[in-house]
Amino acid sequence: MSTQELGVPLNIRSEIVHQLAERLAARRQVSKTAAVRIALQNELRRLDEAVPLRDRIRLLQERGLSRLATGMEADKGFYDELSGNA
């Protein structure tokens, strides 16, 4: 046990959170404290690695704009031909 884990109580008053910690602890075969630590570390890592929505949209826009124009007009006839209704 590290010195960071000594003497710092965390009181969980939510029965649902307590049950989730117990379930994770049982599945990982660790203590409830370790299960909470693992869950918090994983969530923080997930947030750190997440790509913001504006960046994801920008990537999609760039990919779409990088396509060469076909010169075809996307009108009713175009969509009818695509769907086999021409």
C-alpha positions as CSV (number, residue, x, y, z in Angstrom):
1,M,0.0,0.0,0.0
2,S,1.4,3.4,-0.9
3,T,1.5,6.4,1.4
4,Q,-1.1,8.1,-0.8
5,E,-3.6,5.3,0.1
6,L,-3.1,5.6,3.9
7,G,-5.6,7.4,6.1
8,V,-7.7,9.2,3.4
9,P,-11.3,7.9,3.9
10,L,-13.8,8.1,1.1
11,N,-17.3,7.8,2.3
12,I,-19.7,6.5,-0.4
13,R,-23.3,7.2,0.6
14,S,-24.9,6.0,-2.6
15,E,-26.1,2.4,-2.5
16,I,-25.9,2.2,-6.3
17,V,-22.2,3.4,-6.3
18,H,-21.5,0.9,-3.5
19,Q,-23.0,-1.9,-5.5
20,L,-21.2,-1.0,-8.7
21,A,-17.9,-0.9,-6.7
22,E,-18.7,-4.4,-5.3
23,R,-19.5,-5.8,-8.8
24,L,-16.3,-4.4,-10.3
25,A,-14.3,-5.6,-7.4
26,A,-15.7,-9.1,-7.7
27,R,-15.1,-9.3,-11.5
28,R,-11.6,-7.9,-11.2
29,Q,-10.9,-9.9,-8.0
30,V,-9.7,-6.8,-6.2
31,S,-10.7,-4.8,-3.2
32,K,-13.5,-2.2,-3.5
33,T,-10.9,0.5,-3.0
34,A,-8.9,-0.9,-5.9
35,A,-12.1,-1.2,-8.0
36,V,-12.9,2.5,-7.4
37,R,-9.3,3.5,-8.2
38,I,-9.4,1.5,-11.4
39,A,-12.7,2.9,-12.5
40,L,-11.6,6.5,-11.8
41,Q,-8.3,6.0,-13.6
42,N,-10.0,4.5,-16.6
43,E,-12.5,7.3,-16.8
44,L,-9.8,10.0,-16.5
45,R,-7.8,8.2,-19.2
46,R,-10.9,8.0,-21.4
47,L,-11.5,11.7,-21.0
48,D,-7.9,12.5,-21.7
49,E,-7.9,10.4,-24.9
50,A,-11.3,11.6,-26.2
51,V,-11.3,13.7,-29.3
52,P,-13.5,16.7,-28.9
53,L,-16.6,16.8,-31.2
54,R,-15.4,19.9,-33.0
55,D,-12.2,18.1,-34.0
56,R,-14.0,15.0,-35.1
57,I,-16.3,17.1,-37.2
58,R,-13.4,19.0,-38.7
59,L,-11.7,15.7,-39.7
60,L,-14.9,14.6,-41.4
61,Q,-15.3,18.0,-43.2
62,E,-11.7,17.8,-44.4
63,R,-12.2,14.3,-45.7
64,G,-15.3,15.3,-47.5
65,L,-13.7,18.4,-49.0
66,S,-10.7,16.4,-50.2
67,R,-12.9,14.4,-52.6
68,L,-12.8,15.7,-56.2
69,A,-16.1,17.1,-57.5
70,T,-17.7,14.7,-60.0
71,G,-19.5,17.5,-61.9
72,M,-22.7,15.5,-61.6
73,E,-25.8,17.3,-60.3
74,A,-27.4,15.6,-57.3
75,D,-31.0,16.0,-58.3
76,K,-34.0,13.7,-58.2
77,G,-32.9,11.9,-61.4
78,F,-29.5,11.2,-59.8
79,Y,-31.0,9.7,-56.6
80,D,-33.6,7.7,-58.7
81,E,-30.8,6.2,-60.7
82,L,-28.9,5.3,-57.5
83,S,-31.9,3.6,-56.0
84,G,-32.8,1.8,-59.2
85,N,-36.0,3.8,-59.8
86,A,-34.9,5.5,-63.0
